[in-house]
Amino acid sequence: KNNTDAATVEAWLIRADLVDFWRLLHEHQIPVHQHYILYPNPYPKAKRWKLRFYGQPIFPILFLLQSQTLVLRSNWPQYLEEWREALRIV
């Protein structure tokens, strides 16, 4: 809708594989105003870091999605620190 009244703004809650979801959003140029990544499975073993979102080849596409807000929440502080480092590199 083109209506800008805050009472009519739509929100979608989507549960999806983020690798495919980010790729499809980028391919179809679909903007995301707020992007939430809530308590993902961090694959805590060091040898499995490539399975973490920031270890995926698709990770840089997240920053091409025209998101205005990215919220990441985790109960694993090391995971959050690793994200911070990945963001600095990208």
Solvent accessible surface area in square Angstrom, and as a share of the most:
residue,aa,sasa,rsa
1,K,197,0.83
2,N,152,0.78
3,N,85,0.44
4,T,129,0.75
5,D,75,0.39
6,A,90,0.70
7,A,93,0.72
8,T,56,0.32
9,V,105,0.60
10,E,105,0.47
11,A,102,0.79
12,W,196,0.69
13,L,180,0.90
14,I,88,0.45
15,R,241,0.88
16,A,51,0.39
17,D,89,0.46
18,L,26,0.13
19,V,42,0.24
20,D,65,0.34
21,F,44,0.18
22,W,0,0.00
23,R,89,0.32
24,L,77,0.38
25,L,12,0.06
26,H,71,0.32
27,E,101,0.45
28,H,120,0.53
29,Q,145,0.65
30,I,86,0.44
31,P,70,0.44
32,V,25,0.14
33,H,112,0.50
34,Q,108,0.48
35,H,8,0.04
36,Y,110,0.42
37,I,6,0.03
38,L,95,0.47
39,Y,132,0.50
40,P,20,0.13
41,N,102,0.52
42,P,26,0.16
43,Y,66,0.25
44,P,86,0.54
45,K,126,0.53
46,A,84,0.65
47,K,168,0.71
48,R,100,0.36
49,W,119,0.42
50,K,131,0.55
51,L,77,0.38
52,R,9,0.03
53,F,41,0.17
54,Y,30,0.11
55,G,14,0.14
56,Q,40,0.18
57,P,128,0.81
58,I,23,0.12
59,F,4,0.02
60,P,66,0.42
61,I,38,0.19
62,L,6,0.03
63,F,87,0.36
64,L,108,0.54
65,L,4,0.02
66,Q,123,0.54
67,S,39,0.25
68,Q,145,0.64
69,T,49,0.29
70,L,61,0.30
71,V,36,0.20
72,L,40,0.20
73,R,131,0.48
74,S,20,0.13
75,N,132,0.68
76,W,58,0.20
77,P,96,0.60
78,Q,99,0.44
79,Y,0,0.00
80,L,63,0.32
81,E,92,0.41
82,E,39,0.18
83,W,3,0.01
84,R,159,0.58
85,E,77,0.35
86,A,14,0.11
87,L,75,0.37
88,R,174,0.63
89,I,123,0.63
90,V,85,0.49
